[in-house]
């Protein structure tokens, strides 16, 4: 495999922080409609848990240009015993040359030496080359996360008249994390984390895994990200207790994304998720956004029904893949 890379005049090396701008460029050529920024990726590097194992290879062409990345790590944001995640991204002009196979052949053994029993990865369902590659490498599909979008310019809130009155009459208060901090509520961040932890644990994910984050990791990802505005984190309160939330990821030069909507079990079915989403739409319109997106697992019919009623339209989803590490090493071949 090294001979193959040598023939391509390509080498693998350690990833460096100065690779981030080139990596962002590749990301944005790959996922054009949901662009990243250098600030986002630098924040990810800064906040990555220092004790969380991972192996990364930068792919460098003979002229010194960064052309891709292979990454394998323990998913610190999930309760996923025996699972490691794997990601490979290459500049479009360097795909289908066997580089992905070379990365896979190095990353799989690393996961195995770390005690992993399974590897998870994902790809867009309309990325035919990625699908063929993963199938040939021995991965099996275990689920799909739907992606859908809503045209905010065409959205008519009048269709949901009474949504806010309903939750107010039931005794709920709708607010934001920014407002809670300004009102000097005691430890609102921790209260929001507790709410997130309860509701996120109920989110059905493929492969029998569940979202589970430490307070510090959650805080870094949800409250301190360059894509976060605390006025865009909406909270439903019952007395002083946080019982519902929806949060926004505000992409620069791209759509907004609802990163999380959740209501505690005993308060579901009372219109809180709808009211919180409607508040988020008002915020987005006021801040110049024309589109919002969301991702949902197929095993979560209540939120799928809610999004359908709001007018979300289906986009290509994300296929989730798994490979057992008990078999033979990968033999994926380039197209």
C-alpha positions as CSV (number, residue, x, y, z in Angstrom):
1,X,0.0,0.0,0.0
2,X,2.9,2.4,0.7
3,X,4.3,1.6,-2.8
4,X,0.9,2.7,-4.2
5,X,1.1,6.0,-2.4
6,X,4.7,6.5,-3.5
7,X,3.6,5.9,-7.1
8,X,1.0,8.6,-6.6
9,X,3.7,10.9,-5.1
10,X,1.6,11.1,-2.0
11,X,2.6,10.7,1.6
12,X,0.9,10.4,5.0
13,X,2.0,12.5,7.9
14,X,0.8,13.9,11.2
15,X,-2.0,16.5,11.1
16,X,-0.9,20.0,12.0
17,X,-2.8,23.1,13.0
18,X,-1.6,24.9,9.9
19,X,-3.5,22.4,7.8
20,X,-6.9,23.8,9.0
21,X,-7.4,26.3,6.2
22,X,-6.8,23.7,3.5
23,X,-9.0,21.2,5.4
24,X,-11.8,23.8,5.5
25,X,-11.5,24.4,1.8
26,X,-11.9,20.6,1.2
27,X,-14.8,20.4,3.5
28,X,-16.5,23.3,1.7
29,X,-15.9,21.7,-1.7
30,X,-17.4,18.5,-0.4
31,X,-20.4,19.7,1.6
32,X,-21.1,22.9,-0.4
33,X,-24.5,23.7,1.2
34,X,-23.3,23.6,4.8
35,X,-20.0,25.4,4.9
36,X,-17.5,25.3,7.7
37,X,-15.0,28.0,8.7
38,X,-11.5,28.2,10.0
39,X,-12.8,29.5,13.3
40,X,-15.1,26.5,13.7
41,X,-12.3,24.0,13.0
42,X,-9.9,25.8,15.3
43,X,-12.5,25.7,18.1
44,X,-12.9,22.0,17.5
45,X,-9.1,21.5,17.9
46,X,-8.9,23.7,20.9
47,X,-11.8,22.0,22.7
48,X,-10.9,18.4,21.8
49,X,-10.5,16.4,25.0
50,X,-6.8,15.9,25.6
51,X,-7.3,12.4,27.1
52,X,-9.5,11.1,24.3
53,X,-7.6,8.7,22.0
54,X,-7.5,9.4,18.2
55,X,-5.2,8.8,15.3
56,X,-5.1,11.2,12.4
57,X,-3.2,11.2,9.1
58,X,-2.8,14.2,6.9
59,X,-2.5,13.4,3.2
60,X,0.1,15.5,1.4
61,X,0.8,15.7,-2.3
62,X,4.4,15.7,-3.6
63,X,4.3,19.5,-4.0
64,X,3.5,19.9,-0.3
65,X,-0.2,20.6,-0.6
66,X,-2.6,19.2,2.0
67,X,-5.1,17.1,0.1
68,X,-7.0,15.1,2.7
69,X,-7.4,13.7,6.2
70,X,-8.1,10.3,7.8
71,X,-9.3,10.3,11.4
72,X,-10.2,7.6,13.9
73,X,-11.3,8.3,17.4
74,X,-13.3,7.3,20.4
75,X,-16.7,9.1,20.2
76,X,-16.5,11.1,23.4
77,X,-19.9,12.6,22.9
78,X,-21.7,9.2,23.1
79,X,-22.2,6.2,25.3
80,X,-20.9,3.7,22.7
81,X,-19.1,0.8,24.3
82,X,-16.7,-0.9,21.8
83,X,-17.2,1.8,19.1
84,X,-14.7,4.0,17.4
85,X,-15.6,6.5,14.6
86,X,-13.8,6.8,11.3
87,X,-13.8,9.7,8.8
88,X,-12.0,10.2,5.6
89,X,-12.2,13.2,3.4
90,X,-10.1,14.0,0.2
91,X,-9.9,16.8,-2.2
92,X,-12.2,15.9,-5.1
93,X,-9.4,15.6,-7.7
94,X,-7.6,13.1,-5.5
95,X,-10.5,10.7,-5.0
96,X,-10.7,7.2,-6.6
97,X,-7.0,6.7,-6.5
98,X,-6.7,4.3,-3.6
99,X,-5.8,6.9,-1.0
100,X,-8.9,6.1,1.0
101,X,-8.0,2.5,1.0
102,X,-4.6,3.3,2.3
103,X,-6.0,5.4,5.1
104,X,-8.5,2.7,6.0
105,X,-5.8,0.1,6.2
106,X,-4.0,2.2,8.8
107,X,-6.9,3.4,10.8
108,X,-8.8,0.1,11.3
109,X,-5.9,-1.6,13.1
110,X,-5.5,1.4,15.4
111,X,-9.2,1.2,16.5
112,X,-8.6,-2.5,17.1
113,X,-5.6,-1.9,19.3
114,X,-7.6,0.5,21.3
115,X,-10.1,-2.2,22.1
116,X,-12.8,-1.2,19.6
117,X,-15.1,-4.0,18.4
118,X,-16.9,-1.9,15.8
119,X,-16.2,1.1,13.6
120,X,-18.9,3.6,12.7
121,X,-18.9,6.1,9.9
122,X,-21.4,8.0,7.8
123,X,-21.9,9.5,4.3
124,X,-24.6,11.3,2.4
125,X,-27.0,9.0,0.7
126,X,-26.4,10.7,-2.7
127,X,-22.6,10.2,-2.5
128,X,-22.4,7.1,-4.7
129,X,-18.6,6.8,-4.6
130,X,-18.5,6.8,-0.9
131,X,-21.3,4.2,-0.7
132,X,-19.4,1.9,-3.1
133,X,-16.2,2.4,-1.2
134,X,-17.7,1.5,2.2
135,X,-19.6,-1.5,0.8
136,X,-16.3,-2.9,-0.7
137,X,-14.6,-2.3,2.6
138,X,-17.0,-4.5,4.5
139,X,-19.2,-1.8,6.1
140,X,-23.0,-2.5,6.5
141,X,-25.7,0.1,6.6
142,X,-27.3,0.3,10.1
143,X,-29.5,3.4,9.7
144,X,-30.1,6.7,8.2
145,X,-30.5,10.2,9.6
146,X,-32.9,12.3,7.7
147,X,-32.0,15.8,6.8
148,X,-34.7,18.3,5.9
149,X,-34.9,22.0,5.3
150,X,-37.5,24.8,5.8
151,X,-37.9,27.9,3.6
152,X,-38.2,30.6,6.2
153,X,-39.3,33.2,3.6
154,X,-42.3,31.0,2.7
155,X,-43.1,29.9,6.2
156,X,-46.4,31.3,7.6
157,X,-46.6,31.2,11.4
158,X,-50.3,32.1,11.2
159,X,-51.0,28.4,10.5
160,X,-50.1,27.7,14.1
161,X,-52.2,30.4,15.8
162,X,-52.7,29.6,19.5
163,X,-49.4,27.7,19.9
164,X,-47.9,30.2,22.3
165,X,-51.2,30.8,24.2
166,X,-51.5,27.1,24.7
167,X,-48.2,26.7,26.5
168,X,-48.7,30.0,28.5
169,X,-52.1,28.8,29.7
170,X,-50.5,25.6,30.8
171,X,-48.2,27.6,33.0
172,X,-45.0,27.4,31.0
173,X,-42.6,30.3,30.4
174,X,-40.5,30.5,27.2
175,X,-37.2,32.3,27.4
176,X,-33.6,32.1,26.2
177,X,-30.3,31.2,27.8
178,X,-29.1,34.8,27.2
179,X,-32.1,36.1,29.1
180,X,-31.6,33.7,32.0
181,X,-28.0,34.8,32.4
182,X,-29.1,38.4,32.2
183,X,-31.7,37.8,34.9
184,X,-28.9,36.3,37.1
185,X,-30.7,33.0,37.4
186,X,-28.6,30.6,39.5
187,X,-26.4,28.4,37.3
188,X,-28.6,28.4,34.1
189,X,-25.8,26.7,32.1
190,X,-25.8,23.7,34.5
191,X,-29.6,23.6,34.5
192,X,-29.6,23.5,30.7
193,X,-27.0,20.8,30.6
194,X,-29.1,18.7,32.9
195,X,-32.1,19.1,30.6
196,X,-30.0,18.4,27.6
197,X,-28.6,15.2,29.2
198,X,-32.0,13.8,30.0
199,X,-33.6,14.6,26.6
200,X,-30.5,13.7,24.4
201,X,-30.3,10.3,26.0
202,X,-33.7,9.6,24.5
203,X,-32.6,10.4,21.0
204,X,-32.6,7.1,19.0
205,X,-29.3,6.6,17.2
206,X,-28.3,3.7,14.9
207,X,-26.1,1.0,16.4
208,X,-27.4,0.9,19.9
209,X,-25.5,4.0,21.0
210,X,-26.7,7.1,22.9
211,X,-25.6,10.7,23.3
212,X,-23.8,11.3,26.5
213,X,-21.4,14.2,27.1
214,X,-19.5,15.5,30.1
215,X,-20.4,19.0,31.2
216,X,-17.2,20.5,29.9
217,X,-17.5,18.9,26.4
218,X,-21.2,19.9,26.1
219,X,-20.4,23.5,27.2
220,X,-17.6,23.8,24.7
221,X,-19.7,22.4,21.8
222,X,-23.1,24.1,22.5
223,X,-22.3,27.3,24.4
224,X,-18.8,28.4,23.3
225,X,-18.8,27.4,19.6
226,X,-18.4,30.2,17.0
227,X,-21.7,29.1,15.6
228,X,-23.6,29.7,18.8
229,X,-25.6,32.7,20.0
230,X,-27.0,32.3,23.5
231,X,-30.1,34.3,22.4
232,X,-30.6,31.5,19.9
233,X,-30.9,28.8,22.7
234,X,-34.6,28.7,23.7
235,X,-35.9,27.2,26.9
236,X,-39.3,26.2,28.3
237,X,-39.6,26.6,32.0
238,X,-42.1,25.1,34.5
239,X,-41.8,27.2,37.6
240,X,-38.0,27.3,37.9
241,X,-37.3,24.0,36.2
242,X,-36.0,23.7,32.6
243,X,-38.3,21.2,30.8
244,X,-37.8,21.9,27.1
245,X,-35.2,23.4,24.7
246,X,-34.2,24.0,21.2
247,X,-30.8,25.3,20.1
248,X,-29.5,26.7,16.8
249,X,-26.2,26.3,15.0
250,X,-25.7,29.5,13.0
251,X,-23.5,28.7,10.0
252,X,-21.6,31.6,8.4
253,X,-22.7,32.0,4.7
254,X,-25.0,29.0,5.1
255,X,-28.3,27.9,6.6
256,X,-29.1,27.7,10.3
257,X,-29.3,24.2,11.8
258,X,-31.5,23.1,14.7
259,X,-28.9,21.1,16.6
260,X,-31.2,19.9,19.4
261,X,-34.9,20.0,20.3
262,X,-36.0,18.1,23.4
263,X,-38.7,18.0,26.1
264,X,-38.6,16.0,29.3
265,X,-40.8,12.9,29.2
266,X,-43.4,14.2,31.7
267,X,-44.0,17.4,29.7
268,X,-44.3,16.0,26.2
269,X,-47.4,16.3,24.2
270,X,-48.2,19.8,25.4
271,X,-47.0,21.8,22.5
272,X,-43.6,22.9,23.9
273,X,-41.5,21.6,21.0
274,X,-43.7,23.4,18.5
275,X,-43.6,26.7,20.4
276,X,-39.9,26.5,20.9
277,X,-39.3,25.9,17.2
278,X,-41.6,28.8,16.3
279,X,-39.6,31.1,18.5
280,X,-36.4,29.9,16.8
281,X,-37.9,30.7,13.4
282,X,-38.7,34.3,14.6
283,X,-35.1,34.7,15.7
284,X,-33.7,33.4,12.4
285,X,-35.9,35.6,10.3
286,X,-34.9,38.6,12.4
287,X,-31.2,37.8,11.9
288,X,-31.5,37.5,8.1
289,X,-31.6,33.7,7.7
290,X,-33.7,32.3,4.8
291,X,-33.3,28.6,5.4
292,X,-33.1,26.3,8.4
293,X,-32.2,22.6,8.5
294,X,-32.5,19.7,10.9
295,X,-31.4,16.1,11.2
296,X,-33.5,13.4,12.6
297,X,-33.2,9.6,13.0
298,X,-35.9,7.5,11.3
299,X,-36.7,5.9,14.7
300,X,-38.0,9.3,16.1
301,X,-41.5,9.6,14.5
302,X,-42.8,12.3,16.9
303,X,-40.2,14.9,15.8
304,X,-40.5,13.8,12.2
305,X,-44.3,14.4,12.3
306,X,-43.7,17.8,13.9
307,X,-41.2,18.8,11.3
308,X,-43.5,17.6,8.5
309,X,-46.4,19.7,9.9
310,X,-44.1,22.8,9.9
311,X,-43.3,22.3,6.3
312,X,-39.8,20.9,6.3
313,X,-38.8,19.2,3.0
314,X,-36.7,16.1,2.8
315,X,-33.1,16.4,1.6
316,X,-30.5,13.7,1.0
317,X,-29.9,12.0,4.4
318,X,-26.9,10.6,6.0
319,X,-26.4,6.8,5.9
320,X,-24.8,5.3,9.0
321,X,-22.4,2.4,8.6
322,X,-20.8,-0.1,10.8
323,X,-18.0,-2.6,10.4
324,X,-17.1,-5.4,12.8
325,X,-13.4,-5.6,13.6
326,X,-13.6,-9.3,14.2
327,X,-13.2,-10.1,10.4
328,X,-10.4,-9.7,7.9
329,X,-8.6,-6.4,7.3
330,X,-10.2,-4.1,4.8
331,X,-9.8,-4.8,1.1
332,X,-11.6,-1.8,-0.3
333,X,-10.5,-0.9,-3.8
334,X,-10.7,2.5,-5.6
335,X,-13.3,3.0,-8.4
